[in-house]
Amino acid sequence: MKTVTVESLRSMKQSGERISCLTAYDYSFASLLDRVGVDIIMVGDSLGMVMQGHDSTLPVSLKDMIYHSRCVAQGRSRALQVVDLSFGSYQESPESALRSASRLMSKGGAQVVKLEGGAVMAETVAFLVARGIPVCGHLGLTPQSVHQLSGYRVQGKDDASAATLATDALALEQAGASLIVLEAVPAELARTISESLRIPTIGIGAGVHCDGQVLVLQDMLGLYPRPSPKFSKNFMQGQDGIEAAVQAYVDAVRSGSFPGSEHSF
C-alpha cells in the first residue's frame, strides 16, 4: 500500500475512491490501523472524552495532544496523521496557531493540523499554509464550541445556517486547507458542499456522499462506556477480533455501505 499524502487524498476524491479515517491515541492501535489500511489516522481531542473521561474536549491541553500524537507517530508508517489543535491553542491569532502547530509537528509527529471554525479562521489557515503547515478544517458541529452551540446538535438544518456552512467551506478551501471534516450536518447539505469543493470532505454524521468517513475508534469498537452518537456503528458485532472489525469498517467505507440512512441526518 502506498503512503498517503494530502495530494493522494485529492487524487482519491477526483477518482471517486472513498477515504477511510479513524481516530487513534496510542502506538498499538495506530499500528493496527496502519496495517489494515486506514488512510488517515486522526489524533483527535476526542481523547479528552474517551481516554481521559471528560464530558467535553475543552480540558485537553496542547501538551496532551503532543504526547498522544507522538505515541501514534511511532506506530504509523503509511497512513496520513492528522492532529487536532487543542482548545485555546490557536484561536487568539495566526501567530499563536503557528506556535502550536509547529510544536505538534516537531514534537508530536503531526503531518496535518486540524482546527475548528469557518471563514473566521481563513486568515489563520492561510497563515499556516504559507509557512508549510498543511491544515484540515472542521465545520458543522464543532465540539470546542459545545457551549456556544448549546450542546452536541446537528448544524445547518435551516437555509441560513446551511448557506453559512457552504460559504465557510469555500473560504477554508480558498485559504489553502487540504481537507475538511463535516460533522453532524444534514446529508444533502454535506453532499452539496462536497461536490462544490476540490479538496476532500471527511464526514462524521454527514451522510454517505462525503469523500471519506471518520469515526471515533472507541465508538466503532463498542468500547466507550457512555452512549455513542447516532451516526456511529459498532463494527465489532459479528467479528472475531479488533483487526477484523477495523477491516470491516474500511471495507464498508470504501464500498459506500457505511454510513447508512440510519447513521445520517
Secondary structure, 3 states (H helix, E strand, C coil): CCCCCHHHHHHHHHHCCCEEEEECCCHHHHHHHHHHCCCEEEECCCHHHHCCCCCCCCCCCHHHHHHHHHHHHHHCCCCEEEEECCCCCCCCCHHHHHHHHHHHHHHHCCCEEEEECCHHHHHHHHHHHCCCCCEEEEEECCHHHCCCCCCCCCCCCCHHHHHHHHHHHHHHHHHCCCEEEEECCCHHHHHHHHHHCCCCEEEECCCCCCCEEEECHHHHCCCCCCCCCCCCCCCCCCCCCHHHHHHHHHHHHHHCCCCCHHHCC
